[in-house]
Amino acid sequence: MTPKEKITAIHTLAQDDQVAAVVTSDFLKRPEVTAKVTTVDKARVVEEFTRDEHVATTAARNLLRRPDVAFKAMSDDTARFQVNHAQVERSRQARDHFEDTSPVAPAVKKIDRTVEFLDLVTACHSFVAAAGRTVPGLRARNLSEDEATIVHQNVAKVRATLDWIETAIDTGKVDMDDALARMLRGE
């Protein structure tokens, strides 16, 4: 019997989906068989098997436990972004669950507000202290026109940010307007 005839016979015998599933599973357990499958076909098989979300989750979890695979996967910007996004979303959901169910959530929220206040005060203090250390160092130094332009642009960003902080404190409106967002992005 030729290889082509054998292949035809296998396809005929495996027309039943249950038979095909068992035979496929058996073939995939043979390293000498899987070694002969092309990388493209292997990837296509993995994608097909991972259409089921539970299977995909299990496979991804097991693969990412391999340091070499995790490193290569995180070298892809889209994959890294998706993992980071998933981590942020998981944290948000955990926080929402905590806030909805924990009896200590109100006390923690009060502490968070205190921490945010302290962070803002610390940021202002850090800026003032850094400027206090840096500006005197400019004594007897003339900035070039390009350097002066850069400093003036950054001072404008600082002023706009300070206005935003004051608005947030006075009105409770913490959203950044589009003009400030563009300025802080350097547009």
N, C-alpha and C positions, 0 to 999 in steps of 0.2 A: 504494500500500500504506500503511495507517495505521500509526502508531507501535505500536499494540497488536499488529497482525499481524506487524510486523518483530520485535518482542520474542518472540512465539510462535515465529517461524521460527528465531531465534537459539537459543532454548531447545531446539527440536527438533534442530537441527544439532549442538548441544553436549551431547547426551545421552551421548556417548562421553566418558569421563573424560579421556582423553589430549587430545582436541579441546578440551574445556572448560578444561583446564589451560593449553594454549597460548593460547587466546582470552583467558582471564583475564589471563595474563601480558602479552599484547599490549595489552589495554585499560588495564592499570595503568601502562603506559609512556606513556600519553597524558595530559599534564597537564590538557588541557581536559576529559577524562573524569573524572579523579580530583578535579578542582575542584568537580564537580557532586555528588559523593558526600557525604552528611551526615557530620558529625563522629562521630556515634554509629555509623554503618555503617563508617566508616574504622577506628574503634577495634575494632569487632567483627572486621573483616578482619585487622587486625594481631594480635589475640588468637588468631584461628584459625591464622594462619600461624606464630605463635610457640609453638604446642603442642609442636613439635619443639624439644628443649632446645638443640641446636646453633644452630638459627635464632634462638631467643630470646636466647641468649648473644651471638651476633653482633650482633643488633639492639640489645640493651641497651648493649653496649660502644660501638657506633657512636653511639647517641643520647646517651649520657652524656659523650661527647667534645664535645658542643655545650654551651658554658657556660650558655646560657639554659635549656636543657632540664635539665641537671644541677642548676642552682639551683632550678628549680621542682619537680623530683623530690624533692630533699632537703628541701623545705618540707613534705612529707608525712611525719608522724611514723613511720608504719609503714614506708615505704620507707627512711627514714634509719636506722631500727632494723635493718632487714634488711641494709642495706649495712654498717653497723657490725658486726653479728653475723658477716657473711661475712668481713670483714677480720680479726676476732679469730680466727675458725675457721681462716682461711688461715694466720695467724701461728702458731697452735697446731700445725697440721699441718706447717708448715715446721720448727718447733722439734723436733717429734717425729721428723721425718725426719733432721734434723741429729743429734739425740741417738742415733738408731739406726744411723747410717751414718758419722759423722765420727770419725776417730781422735783428734781433739782434744776431743771432747765431754766426757770426764771432767775435763779441765783447766778447760774453760769452766764446768762445773757447780760445780767448787770455787770459781772466781772468783765465780759467781753467789751462792753461799752467803756469801762474804765481803762482797759488795755488799749482800745482804739484812741481814747483821749491821751493816754500816756505816749503812745506811738506818735501822735501828731505833735505833742509838745516836744518830744525827743527829736523829731525831724526838724522842727524849727530851731531848737537849741543847737543841734548839730550843724545846721547851715550857718547860723550866726557865729558859732565857734570856729568853723572852718574858714569863713570869710575873715574873721578876726586874726587868724594865723596867717592867711595867705596875702591879704591886701598889703600889709606893711612890707612884705617881701618885694613889692613892686617899686619901692623907693629907688630912685635914681635909675629906673628902667623905663625906657620908652617902648611902648608896644608898637609893632608894625601896624600898618593900616588893616591888613588881614586879621591880625590878632585882635585888634580893637573891635573890628566888625563882629568877630566870633563872640567876644565877651559881651558886646551890646546885645547880640541876638539872645544869648543865654540869660542876660539880665531881664530882657523882655519876657522870656519864658517864666522866670522866677516871679516877676511882677504879676503876670497873668495867673500863675498858680496861687500866689498869695491872695489875689482877688477872689479866686475860686474858693479858697479855704474860708475867707471871711464871709462870702455868700453862704456857704454851707453852714457855718456856725450861726449866722444871723437868721437864715430862713429855713434851714433844714434841707434845702435843695442840694443834693450831693451830685447830681448828674452833671457831667462835663459837657459844655456846649460844643458844637462841631468846630467852631473857630479855634477854641482852646485845644481841642484834641488834635487838630491839624498842626497847630503851632508846636505842640509838644512832640509830635512825630517828626517835626522838621520840614513840614510841607509848606 
